[in-house]
Amino acid sequence: MTSVPQLRGPGRGVGRRTCHRDGVVASGDEIAVRLSDELQVWIEHEQETTLGSLIDVFGNRAFALVFVMLLGVPALPLPTGGATHLFEIIAVLLALQLVLGRDEIWLPDRWRRVRLATEGRFVRGLLNAIRRLERVSRPRATFVFGHRLTNIVFGLVVGAGSTVAFLAPPFTGLDTLPALGVVLVALGVLLKDVLVVAAGIVVLAAGAVLVVVAGAAVIRAIDSLI
């Protein structure tokens, strides 16, 4: 596996990669690098953009980034027909690891080799969306992040949203809102912005309501045909 090149600032040496606005003040050879820029460098320079590669490169931020990459596909406003179920299952497994207190991701080798969508309109749209969010986001209530209890709540929210997306009726596009909610929550954790996290929870909850209502309508329709 190739290492991801670090970004350089103008007239500077190699900058230390840091999470966007993580409270570290850049000085000397250090520059603050936005999350979207780090992700773009990984996409452009990594030979194999697999789950395992993402986990190895981004370290303790890998949980949230993996959730963004896995649920970013079903978050698109397009019917997936159940094609993203594997991603949602992996997200539930990782969320359970967070709840159980793991600091590092464990995945079977077979799942570590799963290739992530890093080409075409999806990745361009994802990077543009992250950049737009970075422009309006700022650290808010940062004291709530990085604690054992916070990680448990994060895992429970992601697990719930991924499960709802998995249970959404196929070809309806109803998995979009719960998946988008998970993506926003994960980005809020990465940016340490509690308002983004809250917005993600609201979107997730709205998606869950739609899935329940649609599911009930399907059941009633089946009953009427029997």
BAFI-3210 file (N, C-alpha, C; in Angstrom, 3 decimals, decimal comma, padded with zeros to 6 digits):
// residues 226
n [1|2|3|4|5|6|7|8|9|10|11|12|13|14|15|16|17|18|19|20|21|22|23|24|25|26|27|28|29|30|31|32|33|34|35|36|37|38|39|40|41|42|43|44|45|46|47|48|49|50|51|52|53|54|55|56|57|58|59|60|61|62|63|64|65|66|67|68|69|70|71|72|73|74|75|76|77|78|79|80|81|82|83|84|85|86|87|88|89|90|91|92|93|94|95|96|97|98|99|100|101|102|103|104|105|106|107|108|109|110|111|112|113|114|115|116|117|118|119|120|121|122|123|124|125|126|127|128|129|130|131|132|133|134|135|136|137|138|139|140|141|142|143|144|145|146|147|148|149|150|151|152|153|154|155|156|157|158|159|160|161|162|163|164|165|166|167|168|169|170|171|172|173|174|175|176|177|178|179|180|181|182|183|184|185|186|187|188|189|190|191|192|193|194|195|196|197|198|199|200|201|202|203|204|205|206|207|208|209|210|211|212|213|214|215|216|217|218|219|220|221|222|223|224|225|226]
n.u [000,848|000,558|001,759|-000,085|000,592|001,646|000,157|001,374|002,137|002,235|005,504|006,404|007,535|006,823|003,561|001,994|-000,589|-003,764|-006,941|-009,720|-009,937|-009,231|-008,422|-005,716|-003,092|-001,472|001,996|005,263|006,489|004,067|000,797|-002,700|-004,917|-007,726|-010,447|-011,705|-009,662|-007,683|-009,028|-009,328|-006,647|-005,992|-007,720|-006,743|-004,084|-003,803|-003,248|-004,993|-008,128|-009,478|-011,519|-009,785|-007,457|-008,338|-008,861|-006,302|-004,837|-006,145|-006,369|-007,410|-009,579|-010,901|-013,299|-015,494|-014,991|-015,200|-017,912|-018,954|-018,093|-019,244|-022,064|-022,487|-023,121|-025,808|-027,005|-027,361|-029,829|-031,158|-032,768|-031,516|-032,018|-031,314|-028,640|-026,731|-026,735|-024,682|-022,829|-024,301|-024,614|-021,940|-021,519|-023,226|-021,951|-019,518|-020,499|-021,431|-018,988|-018,026|-019,876|-019,176|-016,803|-014,400|-011,364|-010,087|-010,711|-011,918|-012,033|-012,977|-010,599|-011,662|-013,660|-012,101|-010,931|-012,857|-013,723|-014,029|-016,350|-014,811|-014,682|-015,902|-019,155|-020,083|-017,942|-017,015|-019,289|-019,518|-017,128|-017,479|-019,777|-018,809|-016,933|-018,593|-019,939|-017,811|-017,266|-019,294|-019,335|-018,171|-016,151|-018,201|-019,367|-017,253|-016,398|-017,972|-017,136|-015,102|-015,222|-015,879|-018,661|-019,758|-018,865|-020,287|-022,946|-022,707|-022,173|-024,602|-026,444|-025,509|-025,732|-028,517|-029,442|-028,242|-029,460|-032,141|-031,909|-031,182|-033,505|-035,314|-037,826|-036,966|-035,973|-037,378|-036,117|-036,187|-034,180|-032,506|-032,749|-032,284|-029,657|-028,323|-028,608|-026,903|-024,451|-024,227|-024,124|-021,704|-019,902|-020,272|-019,108|-016,452|-015,822|-016,227|-018,585|-021,411|-023,882|-024,082|-024,125|-026,568|-028,331|-028,003|-029,133|-031,803|-032,485|-032,083|-034,046|-036,380|-036,205|-036,495|-039,136|-040,490|-039,804|-041,082|-043,773|-044,103|-043,566|-045,705|-047,782|-047,229|-047,619|-050,357|-051,329|-050,598|-052,135|-054,683|-054,728|-054,713]
n.v [-001,195|002,174|005,160|008,059|011,119|014,017|017,244|020,343|023,613|026,950|027,882|026,508|023,722|020,213|019,811|019,042|016,709|017,554|017,344|019,166|022,336|021,601|022,742|022,908|025,080|026,161|026,417|027,520|024,893|023,683|023,200|023,726|021,366|020,862|018,587|017,705|018,119|016,353|013,945|013,998|013,881|011,306|009,794|010,395|009,515|007,028|003,676|001,501|002,020|000,993|-000,275|-001,144|000,317|002,968|002,852|002,297|004,596|006,847|006,435|007,103|008,580|007,070|005,645|007,537|008,528|006,224|005,687|007,876|007,331|004,806|005,153|007,227|006,505|005,226|007,555|009,128|010,637|008,441|005,447|002,447|-000,211|-002,162|-002,619|-001,504|-002,792|-004,338|-002,379|-001,075|-003,105|-003,490|-000,978|-001,128|-003,142|-001,851|000,279|-001,101|-001,888|000,586|001,116|-000,890|000,013|-000,017|001,349|001,158|000,082|-003,118|-005,439|-008,245|-009,731|-010,047|-008,072|-005,829|-005,619|-004,592|-002,426|001,088|003,537|005,755|007,212|009,180|010,809|010,492|010,731|013,295|014,823|014,229|015,303|018,010|018,561|018,198|020,269|022,513|022,292|022,597|025,289|026,626|025,506|025,371|024,764|023,664|023,350|021,598|020,139|017,927|015,911|013,008|011,388|008,458|007,972|009,634|008,342|005,972|006,874|007,938|005,576|004,207|005,891|005,823|003,077|002,758|004,439|003,208|000,724|001,397|002,408|000,052|-001,446|-000,094|-000,102|-001,633|000,072|002,381|004,644|005,444|004,970|007,072|009,415|008,428|007,438|009,774|011,227|009,774|010,271|013,072|013,209|011,842|013,539|015,812|014,933|014,621|017,282|018,412|019,769|020,421|021,272|020,390|017,671|017,514|018,315|016,166|014,096|014,917|014,729|011,990|010,963|011,892|010,431|007,846|007,917|008,173|005,715|003,917|004,688|004,178|001,451|000,496|001,167|-000,522|-003,026|-002,876|-002,747|-005,261|-006,880|-006,194|-007,397|-010,054]
n.w [000,000|-000,847|000,678|001,706|000,224|001,988|002,299|000,983|002,037|000,650|-000,013|002,167|004,206|004,350|005,464|008,570|008,727|009,718|011,325|010,042|011,384|014,038|016,352|016,543|016,225|013,414|012,855|011,857|010,038|009,937|008,704|008,652|007,450|005,462|005,926|003,551|001,697|002,589|002,172|-000,590|-001,431|-000,554|-002,193|-004,742|-004,731|-003,567|-004,376|-004,130|-003,295|-000,843|001,887|003,920|003,348|003,784|006,521|007,562|006,829|007,953|010,655|013,976|013,166|011,422|011,873|011,654|009,061|007,490|007,830|006,449|003,809|003,337|003,736|002,067|-000,548|-000,546|000,334|-001,817|-003,934|-005,317|-006,378|-005,028|-005,067|-003,222|-003,584|-001,972|000,423|001,588|002,353|004,328|006,207|006,998|008,141|010,359|011,835|012,438|013,930|016,151|017,215|018,070|020,110|021,869|022,758|021,305|020,060|017,683|014,338|013,530|010,943|008,948|006,677|004,137|003,987|004,387|001,950|000,339|-002,222|-002,342|-003,576|-005,514|-007,782|-010,548|-010,600|-008,004|-006,066|-006,683|-006,107|-003,371|-002,251|-002,938|-001,439|001,171|001,243|001,012|003,412|005,193|004,852|006,189|008,639|012,042|014,957|017,545|020,824|021,528|023,662|024,034|022,427|021,675|023,934|025,930|026,408|024,455|022,126|022,346|022,052|019,470|018,051|018,492|017,185|014,511|014,035|014,257|012,154|009,916|009,996|009,547|006,933|005,664|005,952|004,424|001,889|-001,222|-004,274|-003,794|-002,919|-000,326|001,435|001,355|003,086|005,847|005,444|004,615|006,952|008,683|007,409|007,774|010,587|011,046|009,701|011,255|013,643|012,798|012,154|014,549|015,283|016,855|015,969|013,335|013,811|015,213|013,173|011,451|012,985|013,059|010,319|009,963|011,713|010,447|008,084|009,129|010,025|007,572|006,377|008,125|007,798|005,043|005,039|006,561|004,835|002,676|003,862|004,441|001,836|000,874|002,556|001,678|-000,752|-000,259]
ca.u [000,000|001,324|001,371|-000,704|001,479|001,129|-000,006|002,370|001,700|003,095|006,738|006,634|007,892|005,674|002,711|001,406|-002,002|-004,627|-008,364|-010,173|-010,284|-009,220|-007,894|-004,265|-002,664|-000,327|003,126|006,462|006,258|002,781|-000,358|-003,958|-005,431|-009,143|-010,839|-011,967|-008,377|-007,058|-009,741|-009,008|-005,284|-006,055|-008,384|-005,931|-002,757|-003,814|-003,401|-006,192|-009,005|-010,285|-011,827|-008,579|-006,567|-008,896|-008,674|-004,876|-004,312|-006,757|-006,212|-008,544|-010,719|-011,397|-014,693|-016,406|-014,765|-015,774|-019,363|-019,231|-017,892|-020,190|-023,440|-022,590|-023,762|-027,263|-027,505|-027,698|-031,281|-031,405|-033,099|-030,364|-032,465|-030,661|-027,237|-025,853|-026,981|-023,411|-022,270|-025,086|-024,280|-020,613|-021,676|-023,822|-020,902|-018,584|-021,204|-021,422|-017,648|-017,969|-020,669|-018,439|-015,641|-013,175|-010,758|-009,631|-011,651|-011,570|-012,856|-012,383|-009,791|-012,528|-014,324|-011,068|-010,604|-013,976|-013,337|-014,974|-016,632|-013,975|-014,591|-017,131|-019,971|-020,277|-016,881|-017,006|-020,391|-019,216|-016,107|-018,086|-020,686|-017,992|-016,343|-019,640|-020,191|-016,653|-017,314|-020,268|-019,169|-017,091|-016,243|-019,237|-019,504|-016,239|-016,158|-018,778|-016,556|-013,905|-015,395|-016,452|-020,111|-020,034|-018,672|-021,406|-024,103|-022,382|-022,386|-026,035|-027,105|-025,111|-026,340|-029,945|-029,635|-027,859|-030,495|-033,320|-031,607|-031,193|-034,889|-036,155|-038,261|-036,091|-036,410|-038,225|-035,299|-036,426|-032,957|-031,703|-032,724|-031,513|-028,235|-027,830|-028,505|-025,672|-023,323|-024,132|-023,666|-020,284|-019,165|-020,306|-018,108|-015,132|-015,634|-016,485|-019,652|-022,576|-025,061|-024,134|-024,576|-027,995|-029,028|-027,999|-030,102|-033,137|-032,688|-032,212|-035,350|-037,389|-036,124|-037,051|-040,594|-040,939|-039,674|-042,147|-045,054|-044,134|-043,674|-047,080|-048,619|-046,984|-048,275|-051,802|-051,604|-050,509|-053,302|-055,872|-054,690|-054,891]
ca.v [000,000|003,408|006,146|009,255|012,276|015,104|018,471|021,380|024,995|027,769|028,339|025,808|022,323|019,314|020,163|017,945|016,591|017,688|017,421|020,534|023,158|020,750|023,475|022,981|026,287|025,857|027,332|026,983|024,027|023,030|023,871|023,031|020,814|020,567|017,187|017,426|018,050|015,083|012,858|014,062|013,380|009,844|009,251|010,587|008,936|005,652|002,740|000,702|002,764|-000,011|000,012|-001,329|001,453|004,140|002,636|002,394|005,942|007,902|006,157|007,171|009,229|006,162|005,285|008,516|008,607|005,024|005,880|008,821|006,666|003,701|005,623|008,266|005,975|005,219|008,905|009,762|010,582|007,485|004,106|001,561|-001,580|-003,071|-002,830|-000,965|-003,483|-004,744|-001,205|-000,811|-004,160|-003,166|000,192|-001,592|-003,849|-000,863|001,027|-001,969|-001,809|001,846|000,947|-001,792|000,714|-000,185|002,572|000,869|-000,723|-004,475|-005,998|-009,413|-009,368|-009,968|-006,770|-004,797|-005,518|-003,979|-001,156|002,179|004,333|006,965|007,741|009,670|011,869|010,311|011,301|014,747|015,381|014,101|016,286|019,344|018,707|018,378|021,612|023,484|022,187|023,168|026,754|027,161|024,843|025,768|023,956|024,058|022,402|020,567|019,354|016,701|014,921|012,286|010,689|007,105|008,072|010,215|007,302|005,027|007,520|007,990|004,232|003,884|006,682|005,274|001,753|002,920|004,977|002,206|-000,314|001,946|002,435|-001,338|-001,946|000,687|-000,890|-001,418|000,847|003,501|005,803|005,830|004,840|008,287|010,292|007,888|007,377|011,148|011,581|009,177|011,010|014,371|012,977|011,498|014,762|016,670|014,431|014,947|018,732|018,798|020,768|019,746|021,633|019,477|016,393|017,633|018,321|014,792|013,310|015,312|014,131|010,542|010,691|012,087|009,269|006,683|008,061|007,862|004,276|003,257|004,977|003,444|000,030|000,220|001,233|-001,748|-004,130|-002,748|-003,091|-006,717|-007,445|-005,984|-008,302|-011,439]
ca.w [000,000|-000,888|001,683|001,148|000,349|002,800|001,537|001,244|001,996|-000,192|000,603|003,430|004,092|004,393|006,595|009,325|008,410|010,881|011,022|009,806|012,545|015,225|017,489|016,467|015,522|012,571|012,972|011,237|008,893|010,076|008,144|008,897|006,209|005,555|005,772|002,137|001,004|002,977|001,510|-002,013|-001,605|-000,424|-003,377|-005,943|-004,657|-003,081|-005,486|-003,887|-002,386|-000,169|003,282|004,709|003,107|004,471|007,958|007,885|006,603|008,759|012,080|014,891|012,523|010,394|012,115|011,063|007,621|006,876|007,784|005,355|002,524|003,179|003,634|001,055|-001,756|-000,393|000,595|-003,091|-004,190|-006,393|-005,895|-005,125|-005,272|-002,288|-003,957|-000,939|001,687|002,196|003,019|005,536|007,169|007,535|009,012|011,623|012,558|012,975|014,977|017,331|017,789|018,822|021,332|022,761|023,284|020,526|019,536|016,332|013,561|013,117|009,886|008,293|005,508|002,950|003,979|004,234|000,526|-000,388|-002,847|-002,136|-004,778|-005,490|-009,138|-011,163|-010,012|-006,562|-005,248|-006,896|-005,330|-001,952|-001,889|-003,009|-000,305|002,373|001,198|001,348|004,849|005,882|004,785|007,143|009,927|012,945|016,177|018,502|021,937|021,280|024,877|024,050|021,525|022,084|025,194|025,836|026,284|023,141|021,117|022,454|021,426|018,046|017,519|018,510|016,136|013,214|013,906|014,002|010,814|008,922|010,019|008,867|005,506|005,203|005,952|003,506|000,726|-002,379|-005,433|-003,385|-002,566|001,064|002,228|001,178|004,263|006,981|005,096|004,655|008,363|009,207|006,829|008,451|011,961|010,984|009,363|012,430|014,583|012,250|012,228|015,939|015,227|017,401|015,185|012,196|014,376|015,492|011,892|010,965|013,756|012,601|008,996|010,176|012,310|009,403|007,204|009,820|009,999|006,212|006,156|008,893|007,138|003,782|005,353|006,969|003,632|001,905|004,568|004,221|000,448|000,747|003,228|000,863|-001,910|000,193]
c.u [000,873|000,846|000,805|000,230|000,841|001,087|001,048|001,718|002,650|004,323|007,083|007,149|006,640|004,870|002,204|-000,079|-002,818|-006,067|-008,777|-010,580|-010,283|-008,593|-006,386|-003,883|-001,413|000,768|004,328|006,107|004,873|001,692|-001,588|-004,530|-006,895|-009,387|-011,032|-010,670|-007,650|-007,697|-009,419|-007,601|-005,265|-006,646|-007,465|-004,613|-002,724|-004,075|-004,677|-007,053|-010,002|-010,610|-010,582|-007,605|-007,047|-008,656|-007,219|-004,361|-004,853|-006,833|-007,481|-009,733|-011,410|-012,859|-015,630|-016,239|-015,333|-017,290|-019,746|-019,142|-018,907|-021,610|-023,601|-023,281|-025,282|-027,852|-027,821|-029,195|-031,618|-031,793|-031,908|-030,752|-031,787|-029,193|-026,274|-026,019|-025,682|-022,785|-022,997|-024,812|-022,923|-020,713|-022,271|-022,776|-019,912|-019,215|-021,238|-020,051|-017,469|-018,699|-019,922|-017,112|-014,347|-012,682|-010,279|-010,608|-011,087|-012,566|-012,195|-011,629|-010,653|-013,210|-013,320|-010,725|-011,741|-013,545|-014,441|-015,155|-015,858|-013,809|-015,946|-017,862|-020,100|-019,208|-016,778|-018,104|-020,122|-018,206|-016,662|-019,013|-019,906|-017,395|-017,372|-019,918|-019,042|-016,697|-018,260|-020,101|-018,045|-017,231|-017,284|-019,365|-018,510|-015,992|-016,943|-018,142|-015,355|-013,999|-016,031|-017,956|-020,501|-019,910|-019,797|-022,644|-023,914|-022,641|-023,854|-026,780|-026,777|-025,731|-027,818|-030,192|-029,308|-028,896|-031,752|-033,100|-031,663|-032,622|-035,807|-036,563|-037,398|-036,775|-037,353|-037,422|-035,465|-035,211|-032,116|-031,613|-031,995|-030,024|-027,617|-027,678|-027,236|-024,445|-023,140|-023,639|-022,168|-019,439|-019,155|-019,297|-016,704|-014,814|-015,832|-017,505|-020,949|-023,846|-025,204|-024,599|-026,078|-028,816|-029,097|-029,007|-031,528|-033,449|-032,887|-033,594|-036,472|-037,396|-036,719|-038,578|-041,144|-040,876|-040,781|-043,500|-045,176|-044,276|-045,085|-048,019|-048,450|-047,695|-049,784|-052,185|-051,558|-051,728|-054,558|-055,919|-054,919|-056,356]
c.v [001,231|004,356|007,365|010,430|013,349|016,379|019,490|022,758|025,803|028,227|027,634|024,407|021,489|019,620|018,934|017,896|016,663|017,740|018,878|021,213|022,343|021,443|023,568|024,207|025,963|026,892|026,685|026,170|023,394|023,861|023,058|022,602|020,444|019,084|016,831|017,304|016,744|013,914|012,838|013,540|011,862|009,219|009,290|009,827|007,499|004,706|001,922|001,415|001,794|000,450|-000,095|-000,181|002,694|004,042|002,847|003,827|006,947|007,583|006,298|007,947|008,297|005,791|006,239|008,594|007,399|005,145|006,826|008,115|005,548|004,187|006,737|007,792|005,888|006,594|009,657|009,624|009,690|006,150|003,175|000,102|-002,594|-003,300|-002,366|-001,680|-003,911|-003,576|-000,938|-001,859|-003,880|-001,984|-000,208|-002,310|-002,876|-000,037|000,216|-001,941|-000,516|001,716|000,099|-001,198|000,521|001,167|002,401|-000,067|-002,109|-004,908|-007,266|-008,974|-009,207|-008,611|-005,632|-004,585|-004,924|-002,625|-000,123|002,954|005,638|007,568|008,303|010,704|011,730|011,024|012,807|015,414|015,331|015,147|017,704|019,593|018,936|019,778|022,688|023,474|022,795|024,695|027,347|026,572|025,476|024,927|024,508|022,961|021,253|019,680|018,045|015,589|014,223|011,567|009,320|007,155|008,634|009,170|006,275|005,606|007,591|006,623|003,853|004,615|006,113|003,901|001,837|003,422|003,980|001,090|000,154|001,978|001,027|-001,854|-001,186|-000,178|-000,600|-000,628|001,997|004,778|006,236|005,629|006,111|009,104|009,678|007,792|008,769|011,620|011,034|009,934|012,357|014,218|012,695|012,726|015,737|016,253|014,784|016,435|019,281|019,927|020,096|020,097|020,741|018,096|016,417|017,618|016,915|013,925|013,639|014,676|012,627|010,194|010,858|010,913|008,032|006,725|007,692|006,366|003,517|003,459|004,188|001,944|-000,356|000,231|-000,017|-002,939|-004,084|-003,131|-004,594|-007,385|-007,310|-006,908|-009,750|-011,758]
c.w [000,000|000,175|001,000|001,314|001,206|001,971|001,940|001,189|001,140|000,563|001,882|003,143|004,112|005,633|007,308|009,031|009,690|010,437|010,910|011,103|013,832|016,431|017,490|015,655|014,734|012,781|012,319|010,012|008,921|009,424|008,477|007,557|006,399|005,323|004,300|001,350|001,332|002,237|000,017|-002,293|-001,515|-001,683|-004,593|-005,920|-004,146|-004,248|-005,350|-002,848|-001,763|001,247|004,147|004,562|003,858|005,972|008,350|007,809|007,618|010,248|012,886|014,337|011,547|010,608|011,378|009,550|006,890|006,793|006,643|004,009|002,289|002,943|002,622|-000,203|-001,592|-000,081|-000,688|-003,354|-005,377|-005,787|-006,094|-005,312|-004,374|-002,585|-002,875|000,403|002,364|002,943|004,338|006,611|007,809|008,492|010,361|012,465|013,190|014,090|016,277|018,002|018,583|020,155|022,356|023,235|022,519|020,012|018,105|015,645|013,313|012,049|009,358|007,036|004,256|002,860|003,864|002,768|-000,299|-000,923|-002,650|-003,436|-004,704|-006,878|-009,560|-010,335|-008,508|-005,758|-005,452|-006,080|-003,839|-001,506|-001,929|-001,825|000,986|002,402|001,520|002,837|005,646|005,902|005,832|008,538|010,730|014,204|017,137|019,555|021,792|022,496|024,891|023,212|022,158|023,408|024,969|025,619|024,923|022,047|021,149|021,763|019,913|017,404|017,455|017,392|014,759|012,994|013,584|012,584|009,723|008,849|009,302|007,360|004,910|005,039|005,002|002,315|-000,490|-003,489|-005,066|-003,121|-001,124|001,955|002,188|002,463|005,456|006,688|005,135|006,096|008,991|008,693|007,537|009,886|011,966|010,640|010,534|013,480|014,094|012,375|013,634|016,021|015,655|016,630|013,951|012,656|014,613|014,203|011,314|011,679|013,325|011,251|009,117|010,723|011,286|008,435|007,832|009,812|008,622|005,931|006,889|008,220|005,839|004,018|005,759|005,767|002,777|002,540|004,357|002,792|000,230|001,387|002,375|-000,334|-001,509|000,451]
res [m|t|s|v|p|q|l|r|g|p|g|r|g|v|g|r|r|t|c|h|r|d|g|v|v|a|s|g|d|e|i|a|v|r|l|s|d|e|l|q|v|w|i|e|h|e|q|e|t|t|l|g|s|l|i|d|v|f|g|n|r|a|f|a|l|v|f|v|m|l|l|g|v|p|a|l|p|l|p|t|g|g|a|t|h|l|f|e|i|i|a|v|l|l|a|l|q|l|v|l|g|r|d|e|i|w|l|p|d|r|w|r|r|v|r|l|a|t|e|g|r|f|v|r|g|l|l|n|a|i|r|r|l|e|r|v|s|r|p|r|a|t|f|v|f|g|h|r|l|t|n|i|v|f|g|l|v|v|g|a|g|s|t|v|a|f|l|a|p|p|f|t|g|l|d|t|l|p|a|l|g|v|v|l|v|a|l|g|v|l|l|k|d|v|l|v|v|a|a|g|i|v|v|l|a|a|g|a|v|l|v|v|v|a|g|a|a|v|i|r|a|i|d|s|l|i]
***
